[in-house]
Amino acid sequence: MTLATDSLPNDLQALKALVSAQRAEIERLKMLIAKLRRMQFGRSSEQLDAMIDQLQLSLEELQVSQTELTPPTEPPSRPVSRRKPLPEHLPREIHVHQPESKCSGCGGKLRHLGEDVSEVLEYVPARFKVIRHVRPKLVCRCCEHIAQVPAPSRTIARGLAGPGLLAHVLVSKFVDHLPLYRQSEIYAREGVELERSTLADWVGQSSQLLRPLISALERHVMSGHKVHADDTPIGVLAPGNGKTKTARLWTYVRDDRPAGDSTPAAVWFAYSPDRKGQHPRAHLKSFSGILQADGYAGFAQLYAKGTIQEAACWAHSRRKFYDVYKDQASPLASEALQRIEALYAIESEIRGQPPDQRKAVRQSRASPLLEQLHAWLNQTLTQLSKKSALGGAILYALNRWQALTRYCNDGRIEIDNNAAERALRAVALGRKNYLFAGSDAGGERAAAIYSLVGTAKLNGLNPQAYLIYVLEHIAEHPINRVSELLPWNISVNHTEHCEAA
């Protein structure tokens, strides 16, 4: 058998040169991956996802190869970063390695001098446990009255699964993107036979149980003065013929933290069997304010009513110029990108400041740049065919100019719609793994769970710990106070306790 090291040069200088070249390539790949991640938004993100995945694999192989090149007795050739201490919340299992009590040299008694302590991070595979509830019966000797504690409630009536297992199934499917049949196979390796149909029942019943909480989440999102909106396609199995149809998941995000607002951030997903404009109009029927979105024509009727104002997305406009620059290396497209980057540089300075301060800075610094950009776009368009790719990018911006520049006059509005596009990334990842939803009802369940786990993440909670807490309490929680179970009303201490348990 030929080993990977058999083809390495024997000369030490040549070997060092090889290691140095690999180290340079590792740094180049890291920088390229970081750059691609900064660009990763919108519908073109799926192409970037594939590119990043491939680069990650290349980086992984190079790092493994470099480790093989360095003998275990030699220090690593790459710079070693300062090691972070292991998390304090992890349980510690102490192994004391006690030497003999007598000196091996003279036989004298040894006294304690001190100790060296080192820690190794270990992994204990996830394990199942059975909780047996025993309820003794007591009887009164005098009147034969029988006393017994009522049976503890179950998350799912007569269900086998506890809240921790239910939360794990939901998070595995909708956060870690593991289809139920794969989960069933993993559990079988632990000696626990759980059919996919059983897991499906649990997902359905959990979704039903969480429905009032999803409604409360929707009301919170739609009660804001600004909502970010976007949609993405998902495949759904059409009944009867085994084929898939293209449905949509819509995301609506309320997040005013960049404008210095402390109102909790939240995301609400909605499912529709197609992309007709009637669906977002139904979703937004109770909303009035600013809708930050792309140029989807289905929103036009909402804007026409006058209760909703359109705020367009500079990221979408920038992307069109970037595509031209990437394909044609166009100097004009490059100039457009530089002008747009100047607008983003201003935003990075004022992120988190109150709306009035953001408005003042934008009007003094961004408005002149926008006026210059508008004039430059009109002038450049006269030199191009409107049917060219660059002409199309310019027209896209000019046709939406009022909506693109509205953010300058309102400090609550963002420069782009990235808040909604970030929320959709989890859907794109899941779509690659499980390919399609089983039905329209499955699409609605996915929207519900995506809403909860997405909002938990926005509020800094571990989605699994949050779901455990909710599933432990929601069955007996008063329906008129269900909003108390929304992520921002649950302390981190509660979810950490659930995670540890």
N, C-alpha and C positions, 0 to 999 in steps of 0.2 A: 504494500500500500504506500502511495506517495503522500507524504505529509506536506502541509502548506509551507513549512519552513525549509523543505528540501531545496526549493528553488531560490532561496535567499543568497545574496552574495556572501562570500567568505571574508572578503576584505572589510576591515572595520570601518574605514572611511566611507566605502561605498554603502555599507549598512547604515551609517549615521546619515548619509545623504538621503537614503530612502526614507528613513524615519522623519527627517526634516521636511521632505517633500510631502509626506502624508500629513504631517502636522499642519503644514500650510494649506493643504486641501481641506482638512477638517475645519479650519478657521474660515476658509472661503465658503464652505457649505453652510456653516452656522450663520454667517452674515447673509447669505442668499435666502436661507429659510426665514430669518428674521425680517428681511425685506419683503418677502412674499406674504408673511403673516400680516404685516402692516397694510398691504394692499388687499387683503382678503375680505371682501364684502360684496354683497349683491349676488345677482344670478351668475356672474362670471366666476364666483368663488368655487364652484364645483370643479372647474378646470384647474384652478389654483390648488384645490384640495389634492387632486391627483398628482400634480407636480410636487407639492410639498411631501406627500406620502413617499414618492419615489426618492426625493432628496433625503428624507429621513432614513430610508433604508440604506442609501449610499453612505450617509454619515455613520450609521450604526456599523456597517461592515468595515469602514476605515478605522473606527475606534477599536473594534474587536481585533482587527489585524495589527494595529499598533501595539496593543497589549501583548499579542503573541510574539511580536518582535523583541520585546523587552524581557530579558530573563528575570525570574522572580527575585533573584538576589540583588538586582540592580534597581536604583531608584527610577521612577517613571520619567520618561524624557519630556513629557508635557508639563507645563506649569501646574502645580497643585493649588487649587483654591482653598481658602480657609474653610475647614469643615464646620458645618453648623451643628450645634448640639442636638442630640436626639430629643424629640418632643417629651416634655415633662409629663403629659397626661397618659403616656403609655404605661401599662403595668410593667413592673420590674421583677424579674426572676433572678434571685441572687445565687450564684455559685461561688462558694469560698474554696479556694485551692490551698489547703493548709499544708505547710511543709512538716517534716518530722520534728518532734519536740527536742531532739538532741542533736548536737553539732556532729556533722558527718566527719569532721576532721579530728576533734579531740574528745568527743563524747559529752561535752559540757551541755548544761541546760540552756536553751535559747530563750531570750526575752523579746518581747514585742518592740519593734523599732518603728513601725509604720506600715503602710500598705499602698500598693498601686492598684488603681481601679481603671478598668477599661470597659467599654460597652460595645456590644455587637447587636445590630438590628436583625431580628429574626421574624419569620413569618409563620403564623399558625393558620393552617387552612380553615376556611369557614366551616363551622360545624352545626349540626342540628342538635336540638335537645327537646325532650318531651316534658312539658309541665303537667304534672298530675295534680288535679284539684281534688282534695279529700274533704268531705263535709260530714263530720261525725253527727250522728243523731243522739240526742239526749232526751230522756223521758223522766217526767216527774213521778216520784214514787207515790205521791199523795193523790193527784188528780189525773195522772197518766197523760199530761200535756207533753207533746213532742216539740222539742226545740231544735232547729237546724238553720244554719246561715243560708240565705238564698244563693243559688248558683251564680257565680260571676258571669256577667254578660260577655258575649262573644262578639268580636267585630263583625263577623258574618254569622247570621243565625244558623245554628247547628253546624257551623263550619269547622273544619279541621285545623285551619291555619290561624296562628296568632298574628298580632299586628306587625311584629318584626319580620315574619316571613312574607306577609302580604306586601309590606313596603319594599322588601328585597326584590320580589318578583317585579313590582312596578318599576323600580329604579333600574333593574337589570334590562328591562325591555325599553324604557323610554329615556334613560340617561346613558346607559352603557350599550344600548342598541343590540341586545341579545334576544333573538326571537324565542318564543316560548318552547319550541321543540328543542332548541339548543340548551335552554335552561333545564328541561326535563332530562336530557342526556347528562348534564353536569351533576344533577342531584342523584341520578342513578349510580354514578361513580362513588357517591357517599353512602350507597346502600339504601337510599330512600326512593321508592318508586312513586313518582308523581306524574300522572299522564298529562299530556298537553291539554286535553280537554278539561282536566281539573284546574290547571293553571288558568286557562281561559275563563272558566267560571269565576275564579277568584278576581281576575282583572275586571270582569264585567260587574260583579257585585260590589267591588271596591269603588268603581267609577260611579255606580248608582248611589252609594253611600256618600260620596264626596260631592254630589251634584249641588246641594245647597251652598256649599262652600265656593264652588265655581261661580254660582250666580252672584254671591257677595263680591267675589273678585271682579266680575264683569261690571258690577255697579260702581266699584271703586275706580276702575280704569275710565269708565265713561263719564264720571263726575268731574274729571279734570278739565282745565281750560285748553289743554293741548294733548293730542294723541298722535303717536307715530303708527303708521299702518303700512303693511306690505303683505304679499301672499306668495305661496310657492306651490308647485304641483306635487301631488302624490298619486301613486297608482292605487286604484281600488278594484278589487275583484268584482266583476259584473256578475250578477246572479244568473245561473242557468247555463251560460256558455263557457265558463272557465277562463274568459279573457279579462283583461284589465281595462278600466277606463281611467281617464285623467280627471281627478278631482282637485280640490284646492284646500289648503290650510291657510287661513288668514290670521295675521298677528296684529294685535293692537297693544301698544306699549305706552304706559304713563311713567315718565321718568324726567322730573324737573330738577334733579340734583345738579346738573351742569349750570343751572341758573340760580344756584344757591338756595333752592327750596328743599325743606326737610320732609316734605310729604313722601310717604313710602313709595318706592318704585314698584311697579307691577306689570305683568304681561298677561293678556287674555287671548287665547287661541279660539278660533271658530272654524268649523268645517263646512264645506259646501260641495255638492256633487259636480259643480261646474264653476265657470268663472263669470257668470252673468252678473251684471251690475246690481241686480236686485238683492244679491246677498250682502255686499258691504252696506248697501242702503238700509237693509234691515238691521245689520249689526250696529249701525251708527244712528238709528232712529231717535235715540234719546240724547245724543251728543250735540253740543253746540260749542264752537270755539275754533281752534286752529287744528287742521288736519295736515300733518307732515307726511308726504307720500311721494311716490313716483308719478309719472304722467298717465296712469291708467285711466282710460276713458270712462270707466264705470263710475268714477267719482264725480264726473262733470255735473250730474243732476244735483248732487249734494251741494256743490259750490253755487249752483244757480239759485238755490233757495235763499241764500244770503245768511243763513245761520252758521255756516261753516266756511272758514277762510282757508284757502290753499297756501301751503308753504312747500315749495319744491325742494329738491335734494341736489346739492352741488356735487355730491359723490357720483350720482348718475351722470351728470354732465361731464365731470372730469373723466369718467371711465371711457366715454366715447372718444375724447381726445387722446387718451392713453392708447386705446386700441389702434387708432390711426398712426400714432407715433411708433408703436410696436411693429406694425405691419409695414410701414413705409419709411420710417426714420425721418418723418417730416419735420423740418425746422419750425414751421408755423404751428404744428401741433405741440412741439416742444415749448414754444413761447406761451401758448395757451395754458399748458400745464404749469409753467413757472408763475404765471399771473394768478392762477387759482391757488397754487401753494402759498402765495403771499397772503391770501385771504385766510387760509387755514392757520398760518403762523399767528395771526392776530387772535384767532379763536383759542389757540392753545394757551395764550397769555391770560385770557379773561375767563377761562372755564372755572366754574364754581362761584363766580361773583354774582351779586344781585342783578336783576333785570335792568334797573335804571343805569347802573354802571356799565353793563354790557352794551346797552343801547348808545350811551354817550361815546364809548370808545369806538364802536362800529361806525357811528355817524361821522366821527372826526377822522378815522383812519381807513375804514373799509369802504365807505361810500365813494371817496375820490378814486380808489382803485377800481371799483365797480363801474364808475362812469368811464374811466379810461378803457377798461376791458370791453364795455359795450361799444364804444367808438371803434376800438380795434377790430372787434368781431364784424361790425358792419362794413368797415373798410376792407377787411380781408375777404369777406364774402364776395365783394365786387370783382375780385381777381380769380375766383374759382367757379367751377360748375356747381350749381346747387345739388346736382345728382352725385357729386363725388363724395367719398367717405368723409373728408374734412368739411365739405359744405354741409353734409348732413349733421355733423357734430355741432357746427355753428348754428344751424337752424334750430336744432333741439334746444340750445340755450336761449336763443333770441325769442323763440315762440313761448318760452316760459319765464321770460325775464322778470315780470312783475312778481311772480311767485318765488323766483330764485332770490330776489333782492328784498323780499318782505322781512327777512330776519334782521335787516339793518334797522328797521323802525320798530322792532319789538324784541326786547331783550329776553323774552321767554322762549323765543323760537331758536332752534338749532340751525347750524349751517347745512346740515344734511340729515338724512333719515337712517343713519347707521344704527340707532337704537333698535329699530324694527328689524333691520337686516341681521344684527347680531342674534336676535331672538330666534331667527329662522335657521341658524346654523345647526342647532341640535336636530331639526327636522331633516336637513340635508344629510347629516351623518347617519341618522336612523334609516332614511330612505335607501341608502346604499346597502345597508345590512339586511333589512327585511323586505325590501323591494315593493311591497304593497300592503294596504290594509285589506282585511277580509270582507268588509262590507261598509256601507255608509255608517252604520252604527259603530263599526270599528274606528272609522275616521273621527266620529264625534268623541269616542272614548279617548283616542289619542290626543285630541285637542284639549280635553279636560285635564289629563295628566300632565301634558306639556305646560299647561297654564300654571299648575301648582308647583311643579319642580322648577320651572323657569323663574317664577316669582320668588321661590325660596332662595335660589342662587342670587337674584338681584338684591336680596336682603341679607346676604352673607351667611345663610344657613346651609348645613349639609342636607341635601334633599331627602336622603334616606332617613336620617334622624328626625327630620321634620314630619315626614309621612308616618313614621312610627308613632310620634306623639299624637298626631291628628287621628289616626286610626284607633288609637287607644281610647280617645275621648269623644269622638264625634257621635257615636251611636247614642249616647246618653246625654249629649249636650243640648240645651234648649235651642230649638230651631230659630227663635227670634234673637238669639245671641251668637249665631254661628260665626259672625265676623270676628269674634274673639279668637277664633282659630286661624285667622289669616297670618301669614308668616311674620309680619312686623309686630304682631301682638303676642308672639311666642318668644320668650327669652332664649338666648343662646344656651344658658345654663340648663333649661329644660331639654333642649335637643341633645346637648352633650350627655345628659344623664341617660336619655334613650339610647344613644349610640353606645355608651359604655355597657348598658344592660344587655 
